[in-house]
Amino acid sequence: MSDPGYEITEQGPGEPPGTAEAPAGALGVAELELKPALEAVLMVVDEPATEEHLARVLQRPRRAVALALRELSDDYTRQGRGFDLRLVAGGWRFFSRAAYADAVEGFVLDGQHARLTQAALETLAVVAYRQPVSRSRVSAVRGVNCDGVMRTLLQRGLVEEAGTEPETGAILYRTTNYFLERMGLRGLDELPELAPFLPEADAVEGDSQEGIPSFDVDDSGDSQTDH
């Protein structure tokens, strides 16, 4: 059965293999209306899309793409839409608007337990503000062993290894781009001003790996360190 939408033609001299005529009335990418094209692409991305990537895919100048993205974001805010277009982790992506977080949470987490525990959130905060940082220093700041929750954060892609500490050889950790994306931040400089309230690890006992006993703990909590 022939497809009425396409007409397959014989390959001519110099033509790439598989060349086919487009359906009658079809537009090239560069001829599409820019804002709807951006919306269509951003609906299917699984990570923030950079302006350079979008400009290349849509065959438009980056400046035109950047302007259209900001206008779309402003339009959604002005219209009070339930979603938002934000620049996070170096790229653009759709997010549900914060005002409707309860509705989204109720749908996504219905019958599930996807939230990080308080222990994991506290550990993630220490890594975010003191990175790159070793497990022992995180444990020293919190006063509890963090081996288990650090493994959980690694598995969820929120933190990653960042080399080793010269003095002790301990593995250092930092937050990932996925962390920025989930937090809705452009960069670490947008973290809230909470660092002054965190104790200095240098003033707490156990800032070396040997000073913190290793326990196998799960995401539900921590084990108290020996003092």
C-alpha positions, 0 to 999 in steps of 0.5 A: 500500500502506498503512502499518500504523504510521501513520494519516494524518488530515485536517487539522483547524482550527488544526492544522499541515500534515502532522499525523499520529497516532503509532503506537500505544504510541509515547512522546513525547520527554519520556516516554522514559527519560532515560539511554537517550535521552541515549545514543541521541542521543550516539551520532549527534553529530559534535561535543560536545553541550551540556547546554542542547542536550540538555535542549532536544531531550529536553524535560527540565530541564538539571539533570536532564540534567547529573546523568544525564550524569555518572551515565552517565560514572561507570557506564561507568568503574565497569563498565570499558567500552571507551568513555567519556563525557566533557565536552570543549570545552563539551559531552559526547561518547563517546570510546574509553577510553585503555586501548584506544587501541592497539586503536583505532589499529590499526583506524583507521590500518590502511594509512593515515598519519593521524598528524601529523608531529613537526614539526606536533605541535611547531608545534601545541604552540607555538600552544597555549601562546603563542596568539594567535601569529604564524607568525614567532613560532612559527618563532622559537621552533622555530628553523625555518620553519613555513609549511608545517606551519601550513597543514596545521594550518589545513587539519585544523581544529586552528588558526584565524586570530585577528586581526592583530598590532598592531605588524606586521600579521602574522596571529595564530593560535589553537587551535580547539574541534576541538583541545580535542575531539581532545585531550579537554580542557574548556579551555586551562587543562587543558593540561599545565604545559609552558609554562615549558620553552618558550623566550621568542620575544622572546629569539630572533632573527626575531620579525618576519615579515620576519625569517623567509624564507618557504619552501613546505614540506610536512607532512613537515618544516620548512626551516631558517631562515637565521641 
